[in-house]
């Protein structure tokens, strides 16, 4: 999961709109997305899916 987040952040930095933003904004955005995905993973794991 962390590798996937890092890959998308790197891809976005090199190719997308993230390249136009300051690095700290990109890192904060990546952290927010990572936290959201982690929360989703924990909730799905606890519901037994």
C-alpha positions as CSV (number, residue, x, y, z in Angstrom):
1,X,0.0,0.0,0.0
2,X,2.8,2.4,0.9
3,X,4.6,1.6,-2.3
4,X,1.5,2.3,-4.3
5,X,1.1,5.7,-2.6
6,X,4.7,6.6,-3.2
7,X,4.4,5.5,-6.8
8,X,1.4,7.7,-7.5
9,X,2.9,10.6,-5.7
10,X,6.1,10.2,-7.8
11,X,4.1,9.8,-11.0
12,X,2.0,12.9,-10.2
13,X,5.2,14.9,-9.3
14,X,6.8,14.0,-12.6
15,X,3.8,14.2,-15.0
16,X,0.8,15.9,-13.5
17,X,-0.4,19.0,-11.8
18,X,1.5,18.2,-8.7
19,X,4.6,19.4,-10.6
20,X,3.3,22.9,-10.5
21,X,2.8,22.9,-6.7
22,X,5.5,23.4,-4.0
23,X,7.0,20.2,-2.7
24,X,5.6,20.6,0.9
25,X,2.0,20.9,-0.6
26,X,2.6,17.7,-2.6
27,X,3.9,15.9,0.5
28,X,0.9,17.0,2.6
29,X,-1.5,15.9,-0.2
30,X,0.3,12.5,-0.3
31,X,0.0,12.2,3.4
32,X,-3.7,13.0,3.4
33,X,-4.3,10.4,0.7
34,X,-2.2,7.9,2.5
35,X,-4.2,8.5,5.8
36,X,-7.5,8.1,3.9
37,X,-6.4,4.9,2.3
38,X,-5.1,3.5,5.6
39,X,-8.4,4.4,7.3
40,X,-10.3,2.7,4.5
41,X,-8.0,-0.4,4.8
42,X,-8.6,-0.6,8.6
43,X,-12.3,-0.2,8.3
44,X,-12.6,-2.9,5.6
45,X,-10.4,-5.2,7.6
46,X,-12.5,-4.8,10.8
47,X,-15.8,-5.4,8.9
48,X,-14.4,-8.8,7.7
49,X,-14.7,-8.3,4.0
